C-alpha cells in the first residue's frame, strides 16, 4: 500500500514538474523574444558585429539583408554562406548611390551565384534576418562603421514579429519577386 502511494506520488510529481517547465517556457517566450541593447563606443565596440556574425553563421535556410552598402569583410562572409548552399537576398542602394570605394564589392556580390542583389534607392537602415531571428539597427553592413558608431540594436526572435518583418521586406522587392 505504501509503495503504491509512493509510486503514485512520483508520477504526480513528474507531471507537475513537466507543467512547471511548460509554464516557464511560455513565460520566456513572451518576455525574451525582443531585446534592445546598445552597440559601439569603448565598452561595447563589437556588440553589433558579434550579433550579426552569429546570425549570419547560424542561418540554415535563407539570409535576408537590407543595408545601404556593404564592406569587403561582410561580402566575404556572405560568400561563405552561399558556399554552404544557403541563398542570400540582399537589398541595397543603387550602384550610383554607393561610394566609389565600395563599388568593387558591390560588383563582386552582384556576380556571385547564390546572392541576389536587389537595388532600392530608399535603403536607410540595416536589417539582417532569417526564419529564427532578426537584427535591426542604423548604419550599414560595414564592420569598421558598426564598431565605431553608437547604435541602438533591436534583436527579434518572436515568430509573429519575424513574419511581419518578412512581409515588410517583401514590399521592398520588385513585384515579380514577392511571395
ChimeraX attribute file (.defattr): number of C-alpha atoms within 10 A of each C-alpha:
attribute: neighborCount
match mode: 1-to-1
recipient: residues
	/A:1	5
	/A:2	7
	/A:3	8
	/A:4	9
	/A:5	10
	/A:6	11
	/A:7	11
	/A:8	12
	/A:9	12
	/A:10	12
	/A:11	12
	/A:12	12
	/A:13	12
	/A:14	12
	/A:15	12
	/A:16	12
	/A:17	12
	/A:18	12
	/A:19	12
	/A:20	12
	/A:21	12
	/A:22	12
	/A:23	12
	/A:24	11
	/A:25	12
	/A:26	11
	/A:27	11
	/A:28	11
	/A:29	14
	/A:30	10
	/A:31	11
	/A:32	12
	/A:33	14
	/A:34	16
	/A:35	12
	/A:36	13
	/A:37	12
	/A:38	15
	/A:39	23
	/A:40	19
	/A:41	15
	/A:42	10
	/A:43	8
	/A:44	14
	/A:45	18
	/A:46	19
	/A:47	18
	/A:48	27
	/A:49	20
	/A:50	13
	/A:51	15
	/A:52	21
	/A:53	12
	/A:54	11
	/A:55	19
	/A:56	21
	/A:57	13
	/A:58	14
	/A:59	18
	/A:60	16
	/A:61	12
	/A:62	17
	/A:63	23
	/A:64	21
	/A:65	22
	/A:66	26
	/A:67	22
	/A:68	24
	/A:69	26
	/A:70	22
	/A:71	19
	/A:72	17
	/A:73	13
	/A:74	18
	/A:75	17
	/A:76	12
	/A:77	14
	/A:78	22
	/A:79	20
	/A:80	14
	/A:81	22
	/A:82	17
	/A:83	12
	/A:84	9
	/A:85	13
	/A:86	17
	/A:87	21
	/A:88	21
	/A:89	16
	/A:90	23
	/A:91	25
	/A:92	26
	/A:93	22
	/A:94	17
	/A:95	16
	/A:96	9
	/A:97	12
	/A:98	15
	/A:99	9
	/A:100	11
	/A:101	9
	/A:102	14
	/A:103	17
	/A:104	12
	/A:105	18
	/A:106	22
	/A:107	12
	/A:108	12
	/A:109	21
	/A:110	15
	/A:111	11
	/A:112	13
	/A:113	12
	/A:114	18
	/A:115	20
	/A:116	16
	/A:117	20
	/A:118	16
	/A:119	18
	/A:120	18
	/A:121	13
	/A:122	12
	/A:123	17
	/A:124	16
	/A:125	16
	/A:126	20
	/A:127	23
	/A:128	20
	/A:129	25
	/A:130	22
	/A:131	17
	/A:132	15
	/A:133	19
	/A:134	24
	/A:135	22
	/A:136	20
	/A:137	20
	/A:138	18
	/A:139	18
	/A:140	21
	/A:141	25
	/A:142	18
	/A:143	18
	/A:144	14
	/A:145	14
	/A:146	22
	/A:147	20
	/A:148	15
	/A:149	16
	/A:150	18
	/A:151	18
	/A:152	15
	/A:153	19
	/A:154	17
	/A:155	22
	/A:156	21
	/A:157	19
	/A:158	18
	/A:159	14
	/A:160	10
	/A:161	15
	/A:162	18
	/A:163	12
	/A:164	11
	/A:165	17
	/A:166	17
	/A:167	13
	/A:168	11
	/A:169	17
	/A:170	14
	/A:171	13
	/A:172	17
	/A:173	17
	/A:174	11
	/A:175	9
	/A:176	6
	/A:177	9
	/A:178	11
	/A:179	9
